């Protein structure tokens, strides 16, 4: 009963955070369900390469779902460290805290994942029809659903959410109550003994594989490029503030010259590196993945006059749009979670005399810093991923990206961060600051 009461209390107190985890679970389940259904629907198709493409898309969807769900769930758990420290101080055992967090994860993820399966089936039908239209599947091939999509999608989502929640709170739950309260107030500065070496190993593996692929044939480089991208994204996610920090300092130093609101935004970002990293990592995935997949096609068209077979190009862009859209939703979701959780900070600024336009300007500058840092790191990851592929195929590691495409990616990233950060702040500003402080 104690575990249930703790879980329910946290769900009520942190509605935006757990709504965010539910949204992440829903879209993760939808993408995995669609990919599983497509693999099943194309399993009997004799067209060369369709089955392999479906399998790659399924593996990619599982990876991205795990990446996004872990990031979102970890953010949600971190936001309730203060409450968890307080319940430990009044006598709750560490095991009760962990079970309560696991119950929260299941309550938020399982219903959302089931709903996502239904959306995934509809998405798979659109996907299938597009493959028929572009000649990847023979006309007249019957589309069929599979029940395997449900246990796979719900299982991966629920297990990933629960493990992410438990691991996020494991070390914290073992701290003495006084130390836990101190860390909840100041935040944790170190990354941990396991996370750091794993992150370094992922980045080193990405670099080593990139160099190895650049010395091999073009087809091998093309097959390995996706793995390079995964390794770099995993390394960025694990190392978080250690990689994002230097880029954030550079960006914030430039932005901090534009008035008091920009300087306040700069200080917020520099004093909250973990919060900032949680906002940047999903966007890095969007930018890195999008630039990599688009850069391959635009460079090929620039060098040879053709981006490839029409059907292959359509499938590549459809998959890119699907994954980038999913990651963009996750990024906006994480930014909104963080902004809603900061409603007390926003109310305090209003109490000490800041005007609404100053607070909105500060939030806009923070969003701009998040977008610029994400673009910087995402571009670096894309260049490192593309280098061996392009060098093997065309003799040069440099991609060609038309400026309208680059400008659209940059503008889209900035718009996403501005909306995801600004809308929650505007919502808080509509309430009286005293009421917000009392509720928080």
N, C-alpha and C positions, 0 to 999 in steps of 0.2 A: 504493500500500500504506500509506503514511504517513497519508493521508486516512482510509482504512478503519480503521486502528488507532485513530486519534484519535476517530472516531465511535463505535466499539465501546466504547472506554474510557469515554467520556462517558455512553453508554447504561447501562453497568454501574454507574458511580458515582452517577448521578442517576436511578435507577429510578422513584422516586415522581413526579419531574417529567415524565418521558417517558411514564409511565403516564397521567398527567394529560392530556398532549397527545393521546394516543391516545383517551382517553375523549371529549375535546372533538371530535376528528375523527369519531368514531363517531356521536355524536348530531347533529353538523352534517350529515353525509352522510345520516343517516336522515331528518331534516327536509326536506332538499332533495330527496331521492329521493321522499318522500311527496308533496311539492308538485308535482314534475314529473309524477309518475304521475297525480295528480288533474287537472292541466291537460290531460293527454292523454286521460284517461278522460271528461272533460266537454267535450272539443272539439266533439263532434257533438251536444251537448244544445242544444235550441232554447229552453229556459227562459231568460227574459231576465235578464241580469246574472250568470249562473253562470260563464261563461267569463271575464268581467272579474274576478270575485272570485277565481277560481283563479289568474289571472295576478298579481294583487296579492299573494296569499299566496305565490306562488313568488318574486317579487321580494323580499318581506319575509324569506323564509327564507334567501335568498342573502345579503342584507345582514346578518342576525343571525349567520349562520354565519361570514362573513368577520370580523365584529366579535369574535366569541367566540374563533375560532381564532387570530387575530392576537394577542389579549390573552394567551391561554394559552401560545402558542409563545414570545412575547416574554418572559414570565415564566420559562419553562424555560431559555431561552438566558442570560438575566441571571444565573440562579443558578449558572452554570458559568463566570462571568467569571474567577474566581481560577485555575481550571485552565487556561483559555485563555491567561491572562497568563503562567503558568508555562511552557507549551509554547512560547510566543513567546520567553521568556527563554532557553530551551535550544536555540533555533535554528529553530523552525518558522516558515515564511513566512506572511504574512497571507493569501495566496491559499489555502494549505493549511487554515488555520483556517476560512475561509469555506466551502470545499468540505466540510469535515468537518461543520460545522453544517447545511449543506444536506442531506447524507446522513442525518444524524440525523432531520431533519424528515420526509424521505421514508420512512425506516424506521418512524417512529412513526405517520405519517398514512395511508399507502396501504393497509396491511392493515386498519386500523380503518375506513377509508372504505368498503372493499369489504364488510365485515361490516355496516356501517350501511345499505348499500343494501338488503340483505335485510330488515332491520327496517323500513325505510321503505316497502317494498312491502306488508308486513303492516299497517302503520299506515294506508296509503292505502286499503286495503280497509275498515277500520273507519270511516274518514272518509267514504268513498263511501256505505256502507250508512246512515250517519247522515243524509246529505243526501237519500237516497231516503226514509227514514223521515219526515223533516220537510218533504217536498214540494218540495225544491229541485231534485230530479231525478225525472223520470217513472218510475213503477214499471215494472219489466221492462227498464230500460236495462242493457245488458251492461257489466260492469266489465272493463277491459283494461289490461294492463301495457305498458310501453314500454322498449326497450333504451336509449333516450336518457337515462334516469335515471342509468344507471351512469357513462357518461363525464362527464356534467355534474357529478354529485355528487363523484365521485372527482377529477375535474379541478380543480374549484373548491377542494376541500379540500386537495389536494396542492400546487397552485400557491400558494394562500394561506399554507399552513404554511411552504413553502420560502422564499417572499419575506419573510415575517415573520421567519424565522430569520436570513436573510442580512442584512436591513436592521437587525435588532437587534444584530448583531455587526459590521456594516460599519465604523462609526467606531471601535469598540473595537479591531478587528483592525489598524487603521492606526496606532494609538498606539505609541510606543516602549515596549519591554518594561517599563522601570522605571516609566513613567507608567501603563501598564496595570495593573501590580501595585498601585500606589497607589490607583487608581480602584476596583479590585476590592475593596480593603479598606475604603474610605471611602464608596463609592457616588458616583454622578454627581448633582450638585446642579442643573444646568441642564437645560432641555428640548430645546435644539437650535434651530438657525436656521430649519429647515423646519417642525418640528412646532408651534412656537408660533404662527406666523402662520396656519397651516392651522386650528389649533384656534380661534383668534380669529375667523377667517373663518366657520367653521361656526356658532359661537354667534351672531355678528352676523347671519348669514343666517337662522338660526332666529327671532331677534327680529324682523327685518325682514319675513319671511314671515308671522309671527304677526300683526303689525300690519296688514299688507296684507289678510290673510284676514278680519280682524275688520270690515273695511269693505265686504266683498262679500257675495254671497248665501250662504245656508246650505249649499247643495249644494256650492259651490266650497270653502267652509271645511272641509266634511267630507272632501273629496278631498285637500285639502292638509295636513290635520292630521297624517297619518302622516309626511309629509316633514318637518314641523316637529319631530316627535319624533325622527326620524333625525338631523337636523342637531344638535339639542341633545345627543343621546347621543354622536355622533361628536365634537363639541366637548369634551364632558366626558372622553371617552377620550383625546383628543390632549393636552389641557391637564393632565390628571391631577392632580398635586400642587398646581398653581396654583389650581385650582378647589376641589379636595377639601381642601386644606390649611386654609383658614380655617374650613370647617365642622368639620374634625377638631379644630382647636384649641378651638373652642367646646364641642364635645361632650366632649373630654378634660378640659377645665377643670372641667366639671360633675362628671364621673365621678371625677376625681382626688381628690375630697374624701372618698371612701369607704374610707379605709384604705391601708395600705402596698402591698397587691397592686394596688389600683386606680391608685396613683401610679406603680408600676413599669410597669404597662400603658400609662399615659399617656406616660411617657418613651420607651417602645419605639416608640410610634406617632409621636411628634414627631421622633424621631431617624431614623426609617426612612420618610420620606414616599412614596418610590417603591413600596416593598413594600406599604404601606398602600393606596396608590392602586390597585395591581393587584388587591387584594382587594375594594375598594369598587366599582370601575367595573362589573363584571358584575351586582352587586346593584342598582346604580342603574338599569341596563337593566330588570331584573325589576320593580322598584317603579314606575318611570316608565311602562313599557309597560302593566303591569297596571292601574294607577290610571287611565290615560288611557282604555283600552278599557272598563273597568267604569264609570268615571265618566260616559261618554257615555250609557250605557243607564240607569243609576240616575237621572241628572238628567232624562232624557226621561220616564221613568216618573213621577217626582215632579211634573214640570210639566204633563204631558199625560194621565197615567193609563195610558200604554202605552209600553213600551220599544221597540216596533216590531213588525214582522211576526215570527211565531213562528220561521219558518225562518231569517230573517236574524239574529235574536237568537241562536239556537242556533249558527249558523256563526261569528258574532262571538266568542262565548264559547269555542267549540271552538278557534278559531285563537288566542285569547288564552291559553287553557290550554296549548296546544301550545308556543307561543313562550315563555311565561313559565316553563313547566316546563323547556324546553331551557336558557334563560338561568339558571334556578335551579341546574340541574345543573352548568352551567359555573361559576357562582359558588362553589358548594360545592367543586368540583374545584380551582379556583384557591386557595381558602382552605386546602384540605388539602395542596396542593403547597407552599404557603408554610410551613405548620406543620411538615410533614415536613422541610423544608430547615433549619428552625431547631432540629433535634434537638441540635446542638452547644451552642447557647445554653441550652437547657433543662438539658442535662447539667452545664454550668458552674454554673448556679444551684444544682443539687443538690450539687455539690462544695463550694461556698462556704457551705453550711449551710441552704439553703432546704428547707422540708419539702414533701412532695408536695402537700398540700392548698393551700399557698401558691402553688405553681406552677400548680395547676389553677385557683385563684381568679384569678391573673393572666391566664391564657388566657381565662377566662370574661369578665373585664372587657374584654379586647381585642376579643373577639367582640361584646360589647355595644356598644362604640364603633363597630365596623365597621357593625353593624346600624343604629344610630341615625344615623350619618352618611349611610348609604345611603338611609334613610327621608327624611331632611331634603332631600337633593339630588334624589332621585327624585320626591318630592312637588312640589318647585319646578319640575322639568321637566314633570311632568304638568299642573300649573296653567297654565304658559306655553303648553302644547300645547292644552289644553282651552279657554282663554280666547277665542280667535277663533271657534271652532266654536260654543260655547255663546252667545256674544254675538250671533252672526249668527242663530242658531236661536231663542233665547228672550229676547234683549235684556239678558241679564246674563252676565258672564263667570265667575261663581262656580258651581262644580259642587255637586251634592248627593250625598253619600256616606253611607249609613246607618252608624251607629257599629259595628254588628257586622261589617260588611265591612271598615271601616278597622282595627278591632281584630284581625281575622283576618289581614290583610296584615302588620300590625306584628308579631304573634305568630309568624307563619310565617317572616318575615325573621329574627327573633331566634333562633328554634329552628334554622333552617338554619345560621346562623353559629356557634351554640354547638356543634352536632354536628360541623360541618366543621372547627372549630378544636380542639374538645376531644378528639375521638377520636384524632387523630394524637399529641397531647400525652400522652394516657394510654398510648398504645402505647410511646412513648419512656420514660415513667416506669416501665414494667414491666422495662426493662433496667437493668443497673448503669451508673451514670454514667461510670465509668472505661472500660468497654467501649465505650460510645457515643463518647467522646472519642477513643479509639484508632482506631475505625472511621472517624470523620470526618476 
